[in-house]
Amino acid sequence: MKKLLMILVMLFWCSVGFAVVDSEDDWIKKHEAWKNSGGDSGDPNKNEILESTKDYIVIRNLTAKANLYHSGFERMQPANVFGSEANLHCEKNDIFNGASKAKIFDDHTVYYYCEGYLSDFYSWSTDTEETKLVVLTMCMTEWSSGMERYNFWKCKKRIKKARKKYPDLDQSAVKL
């Protein structure tokens, strides 16, 4: 799971522009700085669910900061307590069982929607196979709406190859 999270982080990072981090060690230092600035703060018992359905959740926690700049991601990243609550909520969803990137409403309130990946529909036996399915998800959804990202991930080739391996791929992608 940790590897999948790191892969998603790196893929998202590549999708928003060119990376300024020189190495994994550099990224780890930036992540530690974010954690020290409040990324690990907040009492999970103080999470207040303002609104939720099976597909999204809005969380307020007055003991945690939502507006924390993460220089490794080059964007605002709320404290972990928000994402943990969102993941617990989305795990209950049959199809969309992963939490999205946070949408920050104010200093203590965050919105997440539940999303799914093709790796949830197809069996995989190695981390490499899972990574390929995650990238394929990005190719077949709005995450790759920009031609630059579509070309960067070689989506046309990936999709063509995947359609041979997974005949029902297009039907699965529509569900996402």
TIVO-2410 file (N, C-alpha, C; in nm, 3 decimals):
# residues 176
REC num residu      c1      c2      c3 atome chaine
REC   1      M   0.083  -0.119   0.000     N      A
REC   1      M   0.000   0.000   0.000    CA      A
REC   1      M   0.087   0.125   0.000     C      A
REC   2      K   0.198   0.120   0.077     N      A
REC   2      K   0.287   0.235   0.082    CA      A
REC   2      K   0.348   0.263  -0.054     C      A
REC   3      K   0.384   0.155  -0.126     N      A
REC   3      K   0.441   0.171  -0.259    CA      A
REC   3      K   0.339   0.233  -0.353     C      A
REC   4      L   0.213   0.188  -0.344     N      A
REC   4      L   0.108   0.242  -0.430    CA      A
REC   4      L   0.090   0.390  -0.403     C      A
REC   5      L   0.089   0.430  -0.276     N      A
REC   5      L   0.075   0.570  -0.242    CA      A
REC   5      L   0.191   0.651  -0.300     C      A
REC   6      M   0.313   0.601  -0.287     N      A
REC   6      M   0.430   0.672  -0.340    CA      A
REC   6      M   0.421   0.682  -0.493     C      A
REC   7      I   0.375   0.576  -0.558     N      A
REC   7      I   0.360   0.576  -0.703    CA      A
REC   7      I   0.257   0.681  -0.744     C      A
REC   8      L   0.143   0.683  -0.673     N      A
REC   8      L   0.040   0.782  -0.705    CA      A
REC   8      L   0.091   0.924  -0.685     C      A
REC   9      V   0.163   0.943  -0.577     N      A
REC   9      V   0.221   1.075  -0.549    CA      A
REC   9      V   0.314   1.116  -0.662     C      A
REC  10      M   0.400   1.026  -0.702     N      A
REC  10      M   0.496   1.058  -0.808    CA      A
REC  10      M   0.425   1.082  -0.942     C      A
REC  11      L   0.322   1.001  -0.972     N      A
REC  11      L   0.249   1.020  -1.096    CA      A
REC  11      L   0.175   1.152  -1.096     C      A
REC  12      F   0.111   1.186  -0.983     N      A
REC  12      F   0.043   1.315  -0.974    CA      A
REC  12      F   0.144   1.427  -0.991     C      A
REC  13      W   0.257   1.410  -0.927     N      A
REC  13      W   0.362   1.510  -0.932    CA      A
REC  13      W   0.403   1.535  -1.076     C      A
REC  14      C   0.418   1.427  -1.153     N      A
REC  14      C   0.454   1.440  -1.294    CA      A
REC  14      C   0.342   1.503  -1.374     C      A
REC  15      S   0.218   1.488  -1.330     N      A
REC  15      S   0.106   1.539  -1.407    CA      A
REC  15      S   0.086   1.689  -1.388     C      A
REC  16      V   0.145   1.749  -1.286     N      A
REC  16      V   0.125   1.891  -1.263    CA      A
REC  16      V   0.242   1.976  -1.312     C      A
REC  17      G   0.338   1.918  -1.372     N      A
REC  17      G   0.450   1.996  -1.423    CA      A
REC  17      G   0.581   1.924  -1.398     C      A
REC  18      F   0.687   1.992  -1.426     N      A
REC  18      F   0.818   1.931  -1.409    CA      A
REC  18      F   0.859   1.935  -1.263     C      A
REC  19      A   0.922   1.832  -1.220     N      A
REC  19      A   0.963   1.820  -1.081    CA      A
REC  19      A   1.083   1.909  -1.053     C      A
REC  20      V   1.083   1.966  -0.934     N      A
REC  20      V   1.198   2.045  -0.892    CA      A
REC  20      V   1.282   1.969  -0.790     C      A
REC  21      V   1.233   1.855  -0.746     N      A
REC  21      V   1.307   1.775  -0.650    CA      A
REC  21      V   1.414   1.697  -0.724     C      A
REC  22      D   1.536   1.704  -0.675     N      A
REC  22      D   1.647   1.640  -0.742    CA      A
REC  22      D   1.658   1.491  -0.712     C      A
REC  23      S   1.615   1.449  -0.595     N      A
REC  23      S   1.633   1.309  -0.557    CA      A
REC  23      S   1.525   1.268  -0.459     C      A
REC  24      E   1.518   1.139  -0.434     N      A
REC  24      E   1.423   1.087  -0.335    CA      A
REC  24      E   1.456   1.143  -0.196     C      A
REC  25      D   1.586   1.155  -0.166     N      A
REC  25      D   1.627   1.210  -0.037    CA      A
REC  25      D   1.578   1.354  -0.020     C      A
REC  26      D   1.586   1.431  -0.129     N      A
REC  26      D   1.538   1.569  -0.127    CA      A
REC  26      D   1.389   1.573  -0.099     C      A
REC  27      W   1.314   1.483  -0.165     N      A
REC  27      W   1.169   1.479  -0.144    CA      A
REC  27      W   1.138   1.440   0.000     C      A
REC  28      I   1.211   1.344   0.055     N      A
REC  28      I   1.189   1.301   0.194    CA      A
REC  28      I   1.213   1.417   0.290     C      A
REC  29      K   1.315   1.497   0.265     N      A
REC  29      K   1.342   1.615   0.349    CA      A
REC  29      K   1.226   1.713   0.343     C      A
REC  30      K   1.173   1.734   0.224     N      A
REC  30      K   1.060   1.826   0.207    CA      A
REC  30      K   0.936   1.770   0.276     C      A
REC  31      H   0.917   1.640   0.269     N      A
REC  31      H   0.803   1.578   0.336    CA      A
REC  31      H   0.817   1.590   0.488     C      A
REC  32      E   0.936   1.570   0.540     N      A
REC  32      E   0.961   1.585   0.683    CA      A
REC  32      E   0.934   1.729   0.727     C      A
REC  33      A   0.973   1.825   0.646     N      A
REC  33      A   0.948   1.966   0.677    CA      A
REC  33      A   0.797   1.992   0.685     C      A
REC  34      W   0.722   1.934   0.592     N      A
REC  34      W   0.577   1.949   0.593    CA      A
REC  34      W   0.517   1.887   0.720     C      A
REC  35      K   0.564   1.765   0.755     N      A
REC  35      K   0.515   1.700   0.876    CA      A
REC  35      K   0.545   1.784   0.999     C      A
REC  36      N   0.665   1.841   1.005     N      A
REC  36      N   0.705   1.923   1.120    CA      A
REC  36      N   0.626   2.054   1.127     C      A
REC  37      S   0.576   2.101   1.014     N      A
REC  37      S   0.499   2.226   1.014    CA      A
REC  37      S   0.352   2.203   1.046     C      A
REC  38      G   0.314   2.079   1.075     N      A
REC  38      G   0.177   2.049   1.114    CA      A
REC  38      G   0.114   1.934   1.037     C      A
REC  39      G   0.187   1.872   0.946     N      A
REC  39      G   0.133   1.762   0.867    CA      A
REC  39      G   0.093   1.641   0.949     C      A
REC  40      D   0.158   1.623   1.063     N      A
REC  40      D   0.124   1.512   1.152    CA      A
REC  40      D   0.039   1.558   1.271     C      A
REC  41      S  -0.009   1.682   1.267     N      A
REC  41      S  -0.085   1.735   1.380    CA      A
REC  41      S  -0.232   1.696   1.370     C      A
REC  42      G  -0.302   1.720   1.476     N      A
REC  42      G  -0.446   1.698   1.477    CA      A
REC  42      G  -0.487   1.573   1.552     C      A
REC  43      D  -0.596   1.585   1.623     N      A
REC  43      D  -0.653   1.474   1.699    CA      A
REC  43      D  -0.763   1.410   1.616     C      A
REC  44      P  -0.746   1.285   1.573     N      A
REC  44      P  -0.849   1.220   1.491    CA      A
REC  44      P  -0.985   1.209   1.561     C      A
REC  45      N  -0.986   1.213   1.693     N      A
REC  45      N  -1.112   1.209   1.767    CA      A
REC  45      N  -1.189   1.340   1.755     C      A
REC  46      K  -1.124   1.444   1.706     N      A
REC  46      K  -1.188   1.574   1.689    CA      A
REC  46      K  -1.238   1.596   1.546     C      A
REC  47      N  -1.226   1.493   1.461     N      A
REC  47      N  -1.279   1.504   1.325    CA      A
REC  47      N  -1.430   1.518   1.332     C      A
REC  48      E  -1.482   1.617   1.261     N      A
REC  48      E  -1.626   1.640   1.255    CA      A
REC  48      E  -1.667   1.624   1.108     C      A
REC  49      I  -1.756   1.530   1.083     N      A
REC  49      I  -1.805   1.507   0.946    CA      A
REC  49      I  -1.918   1.606   0.923     C      A
REC  50      L  -1.894   1.705   0.838     N      A
REC  50      L  -1.994   1.807   0.812    CA      A
REC  50      L  -2.100   1.757   0.714     C      A
REC  51      E  -2.055   1.677   0.618     N      A
REC  51      E  -2.147   1.622   0.519    CA      A
REC  51      E  -2.079   1.503   0.453     C      A
REC  52      S  -2.158   1.403   0.418     N      A
REC  52      S  -2.101   1.290   0.345    CA      A
REC  52      S  -2.211   1.212   0.274     C      A
REC  53      T  -2.172   1.150   0.165     N      A
REC  53      T  -2.253   1.049   0.097    CA      A
REC  53      T  -2.157   0.933   0.076     C      A
REC  54      K  -2.200   0.832   0.004     N      A
REC  54      K  -2.108   0.722  -0.021    CA      A
REC  54      K  -1.994   0.765  -0.113     C      A
REC  55      D  -2.008   0.876  -0.184     N      A
REC  55      D  -1.909   0.919  -0.283    CA      A
REC  55      D  -1.821   1.036  -0.241     C      A
REC  56      Y  -1.851   1.102  -0.130     N      A
REC  56      Y  -1.766   1.212  -0.085    CA      A
REC  56      Y  -1.781   1.236   0.064     C      A
REC  57      I  -1.689   1.317   0.117     N      A
REC  57      I  -1.691   1.350   0.260    CA      A
REC  57      I  -1.631   1.490   0.280     C      A
REC  58      V  -1.690   1.565   0.371     N      A
REC  58      V  -1.638   1.697   0.411    CA      A
REC  58      V  -1.603   1.687   0.559     C      A
REC  59      I  -1.477   1.717   0.591     N      A
REC  59      I  -1.425   1.698   0.727    CA      A
REC  59      I  -1.376   1.831   0.783     C      A
REC  60      R  -1.411   1.857   0.909     N      A
REC  60      R  -1.354   1.972   0.982    CA      A
REC  60      R  -1.284   1.918   1.105     C      A
REC  61      N  -1.166   1.972   1.130     N      A
REC  61      N  -1.092   1.936   1.251    CA      A
REC  61      N  -1.019   2.062   1.297     C      A
REC  62      L  -1.065   2.118   1.406     N      A
REC  62      L  -1.007   2.243   1.456    CA      A
REC  62      L  -0.870   2.225   1.519     C      A
REC  63      T  -0.826   2.099   1.539     N      A
REC  63      T  -0.693   2.074   1.595    CA      A
REC  63      T  -0.588   2.049   1.487     C      A
REC  64      A  -0.631   2.049   1.361     N      A
REC  64      A  -0.539   2.021   1.249    CA      A
REC  64      A  -0.546   2.133   1.147     C      A
REC  65      K  -0.435   2.152   1.077     N      A
REC  65      K  -0.428   2.254   0.974    CA      A
REC  65      K  -0.457   2.193   0.837     C      A
REC  66      A  -0.536   2.264   0.759     N      A
REC  66      A  -0.564   2.219   0.623    CA      A
REC  66      A  -0.474   2.290   0.522     C      A
REC  67      N  -0.436   2.411   0.552     N      A
REC  67      N  -0.355   2.491   0.460    CA      A
REC  67      N  -0.206   2.482   0.493     C      A
REC  68      L  -0.146   2.368   0.461     N      A
REC  68      L  -0.002   2.349   0.482    CA      A
REC  68      L   0.065   2.332   0.347     C      A
REC  69      Y   0.167   2.411   0.321     N      A
REC  69      Y   0.236   2.399   0.193    CA      A
REC  69      Y   0.335   2.284   0.198     C      A
REC  70      H   0.326   2.196   0.098     N      A
REC  70      H   0.417   2.082   0.085    CA      A
REC  70      H   0.505   2.112  -0.036     C      A
REC  71      S   0.631   2.144  -0.013     N      A
REC  71      S   0.719   2.183  -0.123    CA      A
REC  71      S   0.754   2.066  -0.214     C      A
REC  72      G   0.739   1.942  -0.168     N      A
REC  72      G   0.763   1.826  -0.254    CA      A
REC  72      G   0.653   1.811  -0.358     C      A
REC  73      F   0.529   1.843  -0.320     N      A
REC  73      F   0.416   1.838  -0.413    CA      A
REC  73      F   0.395   1.971  -0.484     C      A
REC  74      E   0.456   2.076  -0.431     N      A
REC  74      E   0.439   2.212  -0.481    CA      A
REC  74      E   0.292   2.256  -0.476     C      A
REC  75      R   0.227   2.224  -0.364     N      A
REC  75      R   0.087   2.262  -0.345    CA      A
REC  75      R   0.052   2.252  -0.197     C      A
REC  76      M  -0.067   2.300  -0.164     N      A
REC  76      M  -0.116   2.289  -0.027    CA      A
REC  76      M  -0.159   2.144  -0.002     C      A
REC  77      Q  -0.123   2.093   0.115     N      A
REC  77      Q  -0.153   1.955   0.152    CA      A
REC  77      Q  -0.201   1.955   0.297     C      A
REC  78      P  -0.325   1.915   0.323     N      A
REC  78      P  -0.374   1.916   0.462    CA      A
REC  78      P  -0.306   1.811   0.549     C      A
REC  79      A  -0.320   1.828   0.679     N      A
REC  79      A  -0.263   1.733   0.775    CA      A
REC  79      A  -0.316   1.592   0.749     C      A
REC  80      N  -0.237   1.492   0.786     N      A
REC  80      N  -0.270   1.352   0.763    CA      A
REC  80      N  -0.403   1.309   0.824     C      A
REC  81      V  -0.444   1.372   0.932     N      A
REC  81      V  -0.566   1.332   1.001    CA      A
REC  81      V  -0.687   1.341   0.908     C      A
REC  82      F  -0.687   1.434   0.815     N      A
REC  82      F  -0.797   1.449   0.719    CA      A
REC  82      F  -0.799   1.333   0.620     C      A
REC  83      G  -0.684   1.304   0.561     N      A
REC  83      G  -0.674   1.197   0.463    CA      A
REC  83      G  -0.706   1.060   0.522     C      A
REC  84      S  -0.665   1.039   0.646     N      A
REC  84      S  -0.694   0.911   0.712    CA      A
REC  84      S  -0.844   0.891   0.727     C      A
REC  85      E  -0.912   0.995   0.767     N      A
REC  85      E  -1.059   0.988   0.782    CA      A
REC  85      E  -1.125   0.964   0.646     C      A
REC  86      A  -1.078   1.034   0.544     N      A
REC  86      A  -1.134   1.017   0.409    CA      A
REC  86      A  -1.110   0.875   0.357     C      A
REC  87      N  -0.992   0.820   0.381     N      A
REC  87      N  -0.964   0.683   0.337    CA      A
REC  87      N  -1.056   0.583   0.406     C      A
REC  88      L  -1.078   0.600   0.536     N      A
REC  88      L  -1.169   0.510   0.608    CA      A
REC  88      L  -1.311   0.519   0.550     C      A
REC  89      H  -1.353   0.640   0.516     N      A
REC  89      H  -1.486   0.660   0.459    CA      A
REC  89      H  -1.496   0.595   0.321     C      A
REC  90      C  -1.399   0.619   0.235     N      A
REC  90      C  -1.405   0.570   0.097    CA      A
REC  90      C  -1.384   0.419   0.087     C      A
REC  91      E  -1.316   0.358   0.182     N      A
REC  91      E  -1.296   0.214   0.179    CA      A
REC  91      E  -1.429   0.138   0.182     C      A
REC  92      K  -1.534   0.201   0.231     N      A
REC  92      K  -1.666   0.138   0.239    CA      A
REC  92      K  -1.736   0.136   0.103     C      A
REC  93      N  -1.689   0.216   0.009     N      A
REC  93      N  -1.750   0.224  -0.124    CA      A
REC  93      N  -1.707   0.104  -0.207     C      A
REC  94      D  -1.801   0.040  -0.275     N      A
REC  94      D  -1.772  -0.081  -0.352    CA      A
REC  94      D  -1.678  -0.057  -0.469     C      A
REC  95      I  -1.695   0.052  -0.540     N      A
REC  95      I  -1.615   0.078  -0.659    CA      A
REC  95      I  -1.512   0.187  -0.634     C      A
REC  96      F  -1.554   0.297  -0.580     N      A
REC  96      F  -1.466   0.412  -0.559    CA      A
REC  96      F  -1.410   0.407  -0.417     C      A
REC  97      N  -1.311   0.320  -0.395     N      A
REC  97      N  -1.266   0.296  -0.259    CA      A
REC  97      N  -1.134   0.362  -0.223     C      A
REC  98      G  -1.098   0.466  -0.295     N      A
REC  98      G  -0.980   0.545  -0.262    CA      A
REC  98      G  -1.017   0.692  -0.251     C      A
REC  99      A  -0.952   0.765  -0.165     N      A
REC  99      A  -0.982   0.908  -0.148    CA      A
REC  99      A  -0.902   0.991  -0.247     C      A
REC 100      S  -0.964   1.093  -0.300     N      A
REC 100      S  -0.900   1.183  -0.396    CA      A
REC 100      S  -0.802   1.277  -0.328     C      A
REC 101      K  -0.738   1.359  -0.409     N      A
REC 101      K  -0.658   1.469  -0.356    CA      A
REC 101      K  -0.755   1.565  -0.287     C      A
REC 102      A  -0.713   1.624  -0.179     N      A
REC 102      A  -0.800   1.710  -0.098    CA      A
REC 102      A  -0.832   1.842  -0.168     C      A
REC 103      K  -0.954   1.886  -0.148     N      A
REC 103      K  -0.996   2.021  -0.185    CA      A
REC 103      K  -1.012   2.096  -0.053     C      A
REC 104      I  -0.933   2.199  -0.034     N      A
REC 104      I  -0.931   2.271   0.093    CA      A
REC 104      I  -1.032   2.384   0.091     C      A
REC 105      F  -1.125   2.384   0.188     N      A
REC 105      F  -1.226   2.489   0.199    CA      A
REC 105      F  -1.178   2.606   0.283     C      A
REC 106      D  -1.118   2.577   0.398     N      A
REC 106      D  -1.064   2.682   0.485    CA      A
REC 106      D  -0.951   2.621   0.568     C      A
REC 107      D  -0.908   2.691   0.671     N      A
REC 107      D  -0.793   2.646   0.750    CA      A
REC 107      D  -0.813   2.512   0.821     C      A
REC 108      H  -0.938   2.469   0.837     N      A
REC 108      H  -0.964   2.347   0.912    CA      A
REC 108      H  -1.069   2.256   0.846     C      A
REC 109      T  -1.104   2.282   0.721     N      A
REC 109      T  -1.210   2.205   0.655    CA      A
REC 109      T  -1.163   2.158   0.518     C      A
REC 110      V  -1.186   2.030   0.490     N      A
REC 110      V  -1.137   1.968   0.367    CA      A
REC 110      V  -1.246   1.879   0.307     C      A
REC 111      Y  -1.248   1.873   0.174     N      A
REC 111      Y  -1.342   1.789   0.099    CA      A
REC 111      Y  -1.263   1.684   0.021     C      A
REC 112      Y  -1.310   1.561   0.022     N      A
REC 112      Y  -1.253   1.453  -0.059    CA      A
REC 112      Y  -1.367   1.384  -0.132     C      A
REC 113      Y  -1.342   1.338  -0.252     N      A
REC 113      Y  -1.438   1.249  -0.317    CA      A
REC 113      Y  -1.371   1.113  -0.329     C      A
REC 114      C  -1.454   1.012  -0.340     N      A
REC 114      C  -1.403   0.875  -0.349    CA      A
REC 114      C  -1.380   0.840  -0.496     C      A
REC 115      E  -1.267   0.778  -0.523     N      A
REC 115      E  -1.233   0.743  -0.660    CA      A
REC 115      E  -1.181   0.601  -0.665     C      A
REC 116      G  -1.185   0.542  -0.783     N      A
REC 116      G  -1.139   0.405  -0.800    CA      A
REC 116      G  -1.030   0.397  -0.904     C      A
REC 117      Y  -0.968   0.282  -0.912     N      A
REC 117      Y  -0.860   0.257  -1.007    CA      A
REC 117      Y  -0.888   0.124  -1.077     C      A
REC 118      L  -0.835   0.108  -1.194     N      A
REC 118      L  -0.851  -0.018  -1.266    CA      A
REC 118      L  -0.791  -0.134  -1.189     C      A
REC 119      S  -0.694  -0.106  -1.104     N      A
REC 119      S  -0.634  -0.212  -1.022    CA      A
REC 119      S  -0.735  -0.272  -0.924     C      A
REC 120      D  -0.848  -0.202  -0.903     N      A
REC 120      D  -0.955  -0.256  -0.819    CA      A
REC 120      D  -1.041  -0.357  -0.895     C      A
REC 121      F  -1.039  -0.350  -1.028     N      A
REC 121      F  -1.122  -0.437  -1.111    CA      A
REC 121      F  -1.050  -0.562  -1.159     C      A
REC 122      Y  -0.919  -0.554  -1.171     N      A
REC 122      Y  -0.842  -0.664  -1.228    CA      A
REC 122      Y  -0.742  -0.717  -1.128     C      A
REC 123      S  -0.719  -0.846  -1.134     N      A
REC 123      S  -0.622  -0.906  -1.043    CA      A
REC 123      S  -0.481  -0.876  -1.092     C      A
REC 124      W  -0.391  -0.860  -0.999     N      A
REC 124      W  -0.251  -0.832  -1.029    CA      A
REC 124      W  -0.168  -0.904  -0.925     C      A
REC 125      S  -0.050  -0.945  -0.968     N      A
REC 125      S   0.033  -1.025  -0.876    CA      A
REC 125      S   0.161  -0.954  -0.835     C      A
REC 126      T   0.197  -0.847  -0.904     N      A
REC 126      T   0.320  -0.776  -0.869    CA      A
REC 126      T   0.292  -0.626  -0.858     C      A
REC 127      D   0.381  -0.556  -0.790     N      A
REC 127      D   0.368  -0.411  -0.779    CA      A
REC 127      D   0.375  -0.346  -0.917     C      A
REC 128      T   0.455  -0.403  -1.007     N      A
REC 128      T   0.469  -0.348  -1.141    CA      A
REC 128      T   0.335  -0.355  -1.215     C      A
REC 129      E   0.266  -0.467  -1.204     N      A
REC 129      E   0.135  -0.481  -1.269    CA      A
REC 129      E   0.036  -0.380  -1.210     C      A
REC 130      E   0.039  -0.364  -1.079     N      A
REC 130      E  -0.052  -0.269  -1.014    CA      A
REC 130      E  -0.022  -0.127  -1.061     C      A
REC 131      T   0.106  -0.093  -1.070     N      A
REC 131      T   0.146   0.040  -1.116    CA      A
REC 131      T   0.096   0.064  -1.258     C      A
REC 132      K   0.109  -0.036  -1.343     N      A
REC 132      K   0.063  -0.022  -1.481    CA      A
REC 132      K  -0.088   0.004  -1.486     C      A
REC 133      L  -0.163  -0.064  -1.400     N      A
REC 133      L  -0.307  -0.042  -1.395    CA      A
REC 133      L  -0.342   0.096  -1.342     C      A
REC 134      V  -0.265   0.147  -1.247     N      A
REC 134      V  -0.288   0.282  -1.194    CA      A
REC 134      V  -0.262   0.386  -1.304     C      A
REC 135      V  -0.152   0.369  -1.377     N      A
REC 135      V  -0.120   0.462  -1.486    CA      A
REC 135      V  -0.227   0.451  -1.595     C      A
REC 136      L  -0.271   0.330  -1.624     N      A
REC 136      L  -0.376   0.310  -1.723    CA      A
REC 136      L  -0.504   0.380  -1.680     C      A
REC 137      T  -0.535   0.377  -1.552     N      A
REC 137      T  -0.651   0.451  -1.500    CA      A
REC 137      T  -0.637   0.599  -1.533     C      A
REC 138      M  -0.520   0.652  -1.512     N      A
REC 138      M  -0.498   0.793  -1.540    CA      A
REC 138      M  -0.512   0.823  -1.689     C      A
REC 139      C  -0.468   0.730  -1.771     N      A
REC 139      C  -0.480   0.748  -1.915    CA      A
REC 139      C  -0.625   0.748  -1.961     C      A
REC 140      M  -0.708   0.669  -1.895     N      A
REC 140      M  -0.845   0.651  -1.941    CA      A
REC 140      M  -0.947   0.738  -1.869     C      A
REC 141      T  -0.903   0.827  -1.783     N      A
REC 141      T  -0.994   0.916  -1.712    CA      A
REC 141      T  -0.951   1.060  -1.734     C      A
REC 142      E  -1.021   1.150  -1.669     N      A
REC 142      E  -0.993   1.293  -1.686    CA      A
REC 142      E  -0.858   1.335  -1.633     C      A
REC 143      W  -0.790   1.247  -1.558     N      A
REC 143      W  -0.658   1.281  -1.505    CA      A
REC 143      W  -0.559   1.310  -1.617     C      A
REC 144      S  -0.583   1.251  -1.733     N      A
REC 144      S  -0.491   1.274  -1.844    CA      A
REC 144      S  -0.553   1.365  -1.949     C      A
REC 145      S  -0.639   1.455  -1.905     N      A
REC 145      S  -0.710   1.541  -1.999    CA      A
REC 145      S  -0.616   1.629  -2.081     C      A
REC 146      G  -0.500   1.659  -2.031     N      A
REC 146      G  -0.404   1.738  -2.106    CA      A
REC 146      G  -0.323   1.650  -2.200     C      A
REC 147      M  -0.304   1.693  -2.321     N      A
REC 147      M  -0.232   1.615  -2.420    CA      A
REC 147      M  -0.087   1.588  -2.376     C      A
REC 148      E  -0.028   1.684  -2.304     N      A
REC 148      E   0.110   1.668  -2.257    CA      A
REC 148      E   0.122   1.545  -2.166     C      A
REC 149      R   0.030   1.531  -2.072     N      A
REC 149      R   0.031   1.415  -1.982    CA      A
REC 149      R  -0.002   1.287  -2.057     C      A
REC 150      Y  -0.097   1.294  -2.148     N      A
REC 150      Y  -0.136   1.178  -2.227    CA      A
REC 150      Y  -0.016   1.125  -2.305     C      A
REC 151      N   0.060   1.215  -2.364     N      A
REC 151      N   0.180   1.176  -2.438    CA      A
REC 151      N   0.292   1.131  -2.345     C      A
REC 152      F   0.308   1.199  -2.232     N      A
REC 152      F   0.413   1.164  -2.136    CA      A
REC 152      F   0.399   1.020  -2.091     C      A
REC 153      W   0.275   0.976  -2.063     N      A
REC 153      W   0.251   0.841  -2.015    CA      A
REC 153      W   0.237   0.741  -2.129     C      A
REC 154      K   0.250   0.788  -2.254     N      A
REC 154      K   0.234   0.701  -2.372    CA      A
REC 154      K   0.101   0.627  -2.364     C      A
REC 155      C  -0.004   0.704  -2.341     N      A
REC 155      C  -0.135   0.647  -2.315    CA      A
REC 155      C  -0.193   0.570  -2.434     C      A
REC 156      K  -0.174   0.621  -2.554     N      A
REC 156      K  -0.232   0.553  -2.671    CA      A
REC 156      K  -0.181   0.409  -2.679     C      A
REC 157      K  -0.051   0.392  -2.661     N      A
REC 157      K   0.011   0.260  -2.667    CA      A
REC 157      K  -0.034   0.174  -2.549     C      A
REC 158      R  -0.040   0.233  -2.429     N      A
REC 158      R  -0.083   0.160  -2.310    CA      A
REC 158      R  -0.226   0.108  -2.325     C      A
REC 159      I  -0.314   0.194  -2.374     N      A
REC 159      I  -0.455   0.157  -2.388    CA      A
REC 159      I  -0.471   0.046  -2.491     C      A
REC 160      K  -0.402   0.059  -2.602     N      A
REC 160      K  -0.411  -0.043  -2.707    CA      A
REC 160      K  -0.366  -0.180  -2.654     C      A
REC 161      K  -0.255  -0.182  -2.583     N      A
REC 161      K  -0.201  -0.306  -2.527    CA      A
REC 161      K  -0.296  -0.362  -2.420     C      A
REC 162      A  -0.351  -0.276  -2.338     N      A
REC 162      A  -0.439  -0.318  -2.229    CA      A
REC 162      A  -0.571  -0.373  -2.282     C      A
REC 163      R  -0.621  -0.318  -2.391     N      A
REC 163      R  -0.748  -0.368  -2.448    CA      A
REC 163      R  -0.735  -0.513  -2.493     C      A
REC 164      K  -0.616  -0.553  -2.534     N      A
REC 164      K  -0.593  -0.694  -2.571    CA      A
REC 164      K  -0.595  -0.783  -2.447     C      A
REC 165      K  -0.534  -0.735  -2.340     N      A
REC 165      K  -0.525  -0.814  -2.217    CA      A
REC 165      K  -0.658  -0.815  -2.140     C      A
REC 166      Y  -0.728  -0.701  -2.142     N      A
REC 166      Y  -0.853  -0.686  -2.067    CA      A
REC 166      Y  -0.964  -0.648  -2.166     C      A
REC 167      P  -1.035  -0.745  -2.223     N      A
REC 167      P  -1.137  -0.716  -2.325    CA      A
REC 167      P  -1.249  -0.622  -2.276     C      A
REC 168      D  -1.279  -0.623  -2.147     N      A
REC 168      D  -1.385  -0.538  -2.093    CA      A
REC 168      D  -1.331  -0.407  -2.035     C      A
REC 169      L  -1.214  -0.367  -2.077     N      A
REC 169      L  -1.146  -0.248  -2.022    CA      A
REC 169      L  -1.232  -0.123  -2.033     C      A
REC 170      D  -1.290  -0.100  -2.149     N      A
REC 170      D  -1.368   0.023  -2.168    CA      A
REC 170      D  -1.489   0.028  -2.075     C      A
REC 171      Q  -1.554  -0.085  -2.052     N      A
REC 171      Q  -1.668  -0.088  -1.960    CA      A
REC 171      Q  -1.623  -0.060  -1.816     C      A
REC 172      S  -1.507  -0.113  -1.779     N      A
REC 172      S  -1.453  -0.088  -1.645    CA      A
REC 172      S  -1.417   0.059  -1.629     C      A
REC 173      A  -1.356   0.118  -1.730     N      A
REC 173      A  -1.313   0.258  -1.723    CA      A
REC 173      A  -1.433   0.352  -1.711     C      A
REC 174      V  -1.545   0.317  -1.774     N      A
REC 174      V  -1.665   0.400  -1.766    CA      A
REC 174      V  -1.713   0.410  -1.621     C      A
REC 175      K  -1.696   0.307  -1.543     N      A
REC 175      K  -1.738   0.306  -1.404    CA      A
REC 175      K  -1.656   0.403  -1.319     C      A
REC 176      L  -1.536   0.433  -1.366     N      A
REC 176      L  -1.449   0.523  -1.290    CA      A
REC 176      L  -1.490   0.665  -1.313     C      A
***
